[in-house]
Amino acid sequence: QVQLTESGGESVQAGGSLRLSCAASGRTFSRYNMGWFRQAPEKEREFVATISGSGSDTYYRSSVNGRFTISRDNAKNTVYLQMNNLRPEDTAVYYCAASSWGATMEMDGFDYWGHGTTVTVSS
């Protein structure tokens, strides 16, 4: 069982930066691929970024590639999402998720989910 707690969501202006954090419980954190997903108002949840257990492999949706960076600190059981040059269309609730199956982008492959943290980007 893994419990995930996100933090760092705020209201910022377009062009600003935020760093989201996701703290995980348990002693086997490095065995999980970790992902960030988001859900904008009245839209479906979508993949944002994923990182492998060792941190050696990362995946991004095209619209955030070059602006967002996913990273992890296995000693602290924490995964991060650094978001730069934020745009109003990045406004969403951001969810952290853990996959024991090695999933990269498919939501169905993620076993554990946090409750989300809200990011609001104003123009």
ZITADA-V207292 format. One record per pair of residues at least 12 apart in sequence whose ideal C-beta (glycine too) atoms are under 8 Angstrom apart, sorted by the first residue. I is the first residue (numbers start at 1). J is the second residue. D is the distance in whole Angstrom. If there is no record, write none. Layout:
# ZITADA-V207292
i->I j->J d->D
i->I j->J d->D
This chain:
# ZITADA-V207292
i->1 j->25 d->8
i->1 j->26 d->7
i->1 j->112 d->8
i->2 j->24 d->6
i->2 j->25 d->6
i->2 j->26 d->5
i->2 j->29 d->8
i->2 j->32 d->7
i->2 j->98 d->5
i->2 j->111 d->7
i->2 j->112 d->4
i->3 j->24 d->7
i->3 j->25 d->4
i->3 j->26 d->8
i->3 j->112 d->7
i->4 j->22 d->6
i->4 j->23 d->7
i->4 j->24 d->5
i->4 j->25 d->8
i->4 j->96 d->5
i->4 j->97 d->7
i->4 j->98 d->6
i->4 j->112 d->6
i->4 j->113 d->7
i->4 j->114 d->4
i->5 j->22 d->7
i->5 j->23 d->5
i->5 j->24 d->8
i->5 j->114 d->6
i->5 j->115 d->8
i->6 j->20 d->6
i->6 j->21 d->7
i->6 j->22 d->5
i->6 j->94 d->7
i->6 j->95 d->7
i->6 j->96 d->5
i->6 j->114 d->5
i->6 j->115 d->7
i->6 j->116 d->6
i->6 j->117 d->4
i->7 j->20 d->7
i->7 j->21 d->5
i->7 j->22 d->8
i->7 j->23 d->8
i->7 j->117 d->6
i->8 j->20 d->4
i->8 j->21 d->5
i->8 j->117 d->6
i->9 j->93 d->8
i->9 j->94 d->6
i->9 j->116 d->8
i->9 j->117 d->3
i->9 j->118 d->5
i->9 j->119 d->5
i->10 j->119 d->7
i->10 j->120 d->8
i->11 j->120 d->4
i->11 j->121 d->8
i->11 j->122 d->7
i->12 j->86 d->6
i->12 j->119 d->8
i->12 j->120 d->7
i->12 j->121 d->6
i->12 j->122 d->7
i->13 j->121 d->7
i->13 j->122 d->6
i->13 j->123 d->8
i->14 j->86 d->6
i->14 j->87 d->6
i->14 j->88 d->6
i->14 j->121 d->6
i->14 j->122 d->7
i->14 j->123 d->5
i->15 j->85 d->6
i->15 j->86 d->7
i->16 j->86 d->5
i->16 j->121 d->7
i->17 j->82 d->7
i->17 j->83 d->6
i->17 j->84 d->5
i->17 j->85 d->8
i->17 j->86 d->7
i->18 j->82 d->8
i->18 j->83 d->5
i->18 j->86 d->7
i->18 j->119 d->6
i->19 j->80 d->6
i->19 j->81 d->7
i->19 j->82 d->5
i->19 j->83 d->7
i->20 j->36 d->7
i->20 j->80 d->7
i->20 j->81 d->4
i->20 j->83 d->7
i->20 j->94 d->6
i->20 j->96 d->8
i->20 j->117 d->6
i->20 j->119 d->8
i->21 j->78 d->6
i->21 j->79 d->8
i->21 j->80 d->6
i->22 j->34 d->7
i->22 j->36 d->8
i->22 j->78 d->7
i->22 j->79 d->5
i->22 j->80 d->8
i->22 j->81 d->8
i->22 j->96 d->3
i->22 j->114 d->6
i->23 j->76 d->8
i->23 j->77 d->6
i->23 j->78 d->5
i->24 j->77 d->5
i->24 j->78 d->7
i->24 j->79 d->7
i->24 j->98 d->7
i->25 j->77 d->7
i->26 j->77 d->7
i->29 j->74 d->6
i->29 j->77 d->4
i->30 j->53 d->5
i->30 j->54 d->7
i->30 j->74 d->4
i->31 j->53 d->6
i->31 j->100 d->7
i->32 j->53 d->6
i->32 j->98 d->4
i->32 j->99 d->6
i->32 j->100 d->6
i->32 j->112 d->8
i->33 j->50 d->6
i->33 j->51 d->7
i->33 j->52 d->6
i->33 j->53 d->6
i->33 j->98 d->7
i->33 j->99 d->4
i->33 j->101 d->8
i->33 j->102 d->6
i->33 j->103 d->6
i->33 j->104 d->7
i->34 j->50 d->7
i->34 j->51 d->5
i->34 j->53 d->8
i->34 j->70 d->8
i->34 j->72 d->6
i->34 j->79 d->4
i->34 j->96 d->7
i->34 j->97 d->7
i->34 j->98 d->6
i->34 j->99 d->8
i->35 j->47 d->7
i->35 j->48 d->7
i->35 j->49 d->7
i->35 j->50 d->4
i->35 j->51 d->8
i->35 j->96 d->7
i->35 j->97 d->5
i->35 j->98 d->8
i->35 j->99 d->7
i->35 j->103 d->7
i->35 j->104 d->8
i->35 j->105 d->8
i->35 j->110 d->6
i->36 j->48 d->4
i->36 j->49 d->5
i->36 j->50 d->8
i->36 j->70 d->6
i->36 j->79 d->8
i->36 j->81 d->5
i->36 j->94 d->6
i->36 j->95 d->7
i->36 j->96 d->6
i->36 j->97 d->8
i->37 j->94 d->7
i->37 j->95 d->5
i->37 j->97 d->6
i->37 j->107 d->6
i->37 j->110 d->8
i->38 j->90 d->8
i->38 j->92 d->4
i->38 j->93 d->7
i->38 j->94 d->5
i->38 j->95 d->7
i->38 j->119 d->8
i->39 j->92 d->6
i->39 j->93 d->5
i->39 j->95 d->7
i->39 j->116 d->8
i->40 j->89 d->8
i->40 j->91 d->6
i->40 j->92 d->4
i->41 j->91 d->8
i->41 j->92 d->8
i->43 j->92 d->8
i->45 j->95 d->7
i->45 j->107 d->7
i->46 j->61 d->7
i->47 j->61 d->6
i->47 j->105 d->5
i->47 j->106 d->8
i->47 j->107 d->7
i->48 j->60 d->7
i->48 j->61 d->6
i->48 j->64 d->6
i->48 j->68 d->7
i->48 j->81 d->7
i->48 j->94 d->7
i->49 j->61 d->7
i->49 j->64 d->7
i->49 j->68 d->6
i->49 j->70 d->4
i->49 j->81 d->6
i->50 j->70 d->7
i->50 j->99 d->8
i->50 j->103 d->8
i->50 j->104 d->5
i->50 j->105 d->6
i->51 j->70 d->5
i->51 j->71 d->7
i->51 j->72 d->5
i->51 j->79 d->7
i->52 j->102 d->8
i->53 j->74 d->8
i->55 j->71 d->7
i->55 j->72 d->5
i->55 j->74 d->7
i->58 j->70 d->5
i->59 j->104 d->5
i->59 j->105 d->6
i->63 j->89 d->8
i->64 j->83 d->8
i->64 j->90 d->8
i->67 j->83 d->7
i->67 j->84 d->5
i->67 j->85 d->5
i->67 j->86 d->8
i->68 j->81 d->6
i->68 j->82 d->7
i->68 j->83 d->5
i->68 j->84 d->7
i->69 j->81 d->7
i->69 j->82 d->4
i->69 j->84 d->8
i->70 j->82 d->8
i->79 j->96 d->6
i->81 j->94 d->7
i->83 j->119 d->7
i->86 j->119 d->8
i->86 j->121 d->5
i->87 j->121 d->6
i->88 j->121 d->5
i->88 j->122 d->7
i->88 j->123 d->5
i->89 j->121 d->8
i->90 j->119 d->6
i->90 j->121 d->5
i->91 j->119 d->6
i->91 j->120 d->5
i->91 j->121 d->5
i->92 j->118 d->8
i->92 j->119 d->6
i->93 j->116 d->4
i->93 j->117 d->7
i->93 j->118 d->5
i->93 j->119 d->8
i->94 j->116 d->6
i->94 j->117 d->6
i->94 j->118 d->8
i->94 j->119 d->6
i->95 j->113 d->6
i->95 j->114 d->6
i->95 j->115 d->8
i->95 j->116 d->5
i->96 j->113 d->7
i->96 j->114 d->4
i->97 j->110 d->4
i->97 j->111 d->8
i->97 j->112 d->6
i->97 j->113 d->5
i->97 j->114 d->7
i->98 j->110 d->6
i->98 j->111 d->6
i->98 j->112 d->4
i->99 j->111 d->6
